[in-house]
Amino acid sequence: MDKAVTFVTLWVLLSAAWAAGQDPVGTVDNDTLVEVSGKDIRIRSYDGRLRQTIKTGQDSIFKVEYSLDSRRLASVSPKSLVVWDPKTGKEVGTIKAAFREDGFVIFYDQNKVVGVISRPGNLVRSWDVETGRRVK
């Protein structure tokens, strides 16, 4: 595909997400782009082709975040954080807790643990992805 066409497609996708008040998230390898549409997460290639739609069932998703190796994707809503396999669209684990929009999501320990840093106070909470149990 022509580089100019790819750039225009990427710009249209990013502009639509920004207009909806969302920050689109890309993978570390710059291979895919994630956008939220209602309760769905859409994973697209940078040329705009739809690769995967994940129907989350979550209300008011305000953040999506890839793990550093792009093998996991977290979606965060006020009442839950769900970890997904972005290739298959299957749920890996769910954490039921209260989350705020101003937090940060990080994966560590080979994607087995997900942490959330919340402001104010920089409170750090971590959970085992598969069991949903808090990790101290």
Protein Blocks (a to p, Z undefined) as FASTA:
>chain_A
ZZklmmmmmmmmmmmmmmnopacdddfklmaccddehjaccdddfkopafbdcdekpahi
abdcddfklpaccdddfkbccdddfknopafbdcdddddfkbccddeehhlaccddddeh
iiacdddfklopacZZ
